[in-house]
Amino acid sequence: MKTSERMEEIRLQLDEINLEILGLLSRRAELVQEIGELKKQKGTERFDPIREKEMLDNLVEANPGPFDDNTVRHLFKQIFQASLGLMEEEKKALLVSRKKQAQDTVIEINGVRIGGGQPVIIAGPCSVETREQMDTVGAGLQMQGIKLLRGGAYKPRTSPYDFQGLGKKGLELIRQTADKYGMAVISEIVSPSDIEMSLDYVDVIQIGARNMQNFELLKEAGNVRKPVLLKRGMSATIEELLFAAEYIVSRGNERVILCERGIRTYEKATRNTLDISAVPILKQESHLPVIVDITHSTGRKDIMFPIAKAALAVGADGLIVEVHPEPSVALSDAKQQMDIPEFNRFMKGLQESGYLQGVSPIAVK
C-alpha cells in the first residue's frame, strides 16, 4: 500500500474515532447533568473533589499509554471542568432568563399592558410636593391619555440636606391624584419595612438605582404580588441587574419591569450615560419588559425627544419622563423636568413620528 493511501486510511480512522469520542463525551455530559439534577433535589454541592480525585486515580491506574499519567490527568480534568461548567450554566439559567421562558412577560396595570406590544409612557414629577402640584400634573397628563403616574414620596438623595420627600403623606397625595384622574401609581419605596404599608397606595413598587442591590428590599418586594419597577444601579452591569430581578422573581413575584436609567461614566455632558445597547441585550437575555428612564439618563430636556425615539427604536417597552407644573421651583431635579406645555410637544412629536400609535391623547395643546 502506498504511503499516501495508508495516510488517508489512518485519517479516516481518526475521523471515526473523533466522532466516537464526541458521542461518548455527549453521553457522559448527559449523565453528569442527570447527577446534577439529583444533587439539586438533595440540596448537595454539585462539585465533589473527592469523587473527582477517585476518578482520576482510577484512570491513571488503568492508563495503557502512550500518554503519560500527568497528560491523562490534565485531559480528564478538562473534561471534568467542562462537565461542571454545564451544571453551573444550567444553575445560572435564571428564572428571568429567556432560557426559562421564551415568550415575553406582559404586565397589565390599570388597563395598560407593559411588554410585548405598544410602548407606554410613565410620567409625573420627580417628587410629590403639594396637593396643588399633583392636581395640576394629573390634569395635564390625563389630557395626553397617560394612565401611569410616577412621583417620589421617598427620595434617597446624595446630600442629607436635600429634600427627602414627604414620606407616607406623599403616597397619600399621589394616590388621591391617581384616583381622581384614573391613573395607576408608581412610586419608590426605600425601606423593606415600608413595603407592606405601601400596598395601600401604590400599584407598582419602584426600586431605585441606589437600592438595586438592597437585597433585603428586593426580597421583601418579592414576597408581595404588586408589580415591581426595578431600576439599574448607576454602576451596575447588565448581569447584576438581572440577578437583582432574580431576587424578586425567586420569591414568587414574577411581575418585574426592568428599567435602564443610565450608568455613571467619565462623561459630564449628560447626567448619566444612557446605555442604549442594554435595551436589546436585556430583551434578548430576559423575558421581562424593559423601559427607559429618559429623564435621569440624560438630565437634559433639550435632547429627551431624540433619546426617547432612540429608546423606542431599539425595542423599549416604554419610557419614564418627569413632568412638573413649574420645574424652576421644583424641590428636586428642577433642571431635568418638563413643564406641561413641553410635555405636550414631546408627546405630539412621538405621536407624529409613529412611535406612540397606542396612546390616545384627549387633546394636544
Secondary structure, 3 states (H helix, E strand, C coil): CCHHHHHHHHHHHHHHHHHHHHHHHHHHHHHHHHHHHHHHHHCCCCCCHHHHHHHHHHHHHCCCCCCCHHHHHHHHHHHHHHHHHHHHHHHCCCCCECCCCCCCCCEEECCEEECCCCCEEEEECCECCCHHHHHHHHHHHHHCCCCEEECECCCCCCCCCCCCCCCHHHHHHHHHHHHHHCCEEEEECCCHHHHHHHCCCCCEEEECHHHCCCHHHHHHHHCCCCCEEEECCCCCCHHHHHHHHHHHHCCCCCCEEEEECCECCCCCCCCCECCCCHHHHHHHHECCCEEEEHHHHHCCHHHHHHHHHHHHHCCCCEEEEEECCCHHHCCCCHHHCECHHHHHHHHHHHHHCCCCCCCCCCCCC
